[in-house]
């Protein structure tokens, strides 16, 4: 099975803000899409994984 890294950027309606989620679970918001993509593609620099949610297995 082949897997791919998934990057996601969503626009927050009613704002000029974009919300990005890296494949590692780190999240960031920015108004500049270039800044957001540079942050994502710089993985792992500047990334902290999202905290585990209660009931998940590490």
N, C-alpha and C positions, 0 to 999 in steps of 0.2 A: 504494500500500500504506500502510495506517495502522499506526503502531507505538504502543505504550503503554509507560509506565515500569513496571517491575516491582519491587516491594518484597517482601522475603521475611523472615518471622520463623519460626524453628524453636525448639522447646523442646528443651533438652538433657536427655534422660531421666535420671532419678535425681537431678535438681537442681531448684532454683527459678530457673534461669538461662535466659534467652532469647537467641538469636543472631540478629541482624538483618543483612541484606545489602541495601544500597541498589542502585538501578539503575546507579549509577556504579561499583560494585564495592567500595565501602568497607564495612567490617564492624565490628560493635560488639556487645558482650554487655551485658546488664542484667537485673536481676530485675524491674524495673518496666516493664510493657508500655507505659504512657503515655510514660515517658521515652524508650523506644526509638522509638515512633512520632513523637514530637516531633523527635527527632534526624533520623529519615529525612525527614520533611516539611520540615525546615529546610535541605535540600540547596541549595547546596553548603557552607553553614556547618558547620565541624567534620568535613568529609569529606576523606579522602585516598584516592585510588583504590588498589585492591589492586595490589601490585607485579606486573609482567608475569612470566609463567611462561616458563621457558626454552623456546625454540622457537616462541613466539607472535610475530605481526607487530604492530608498533605502529601 
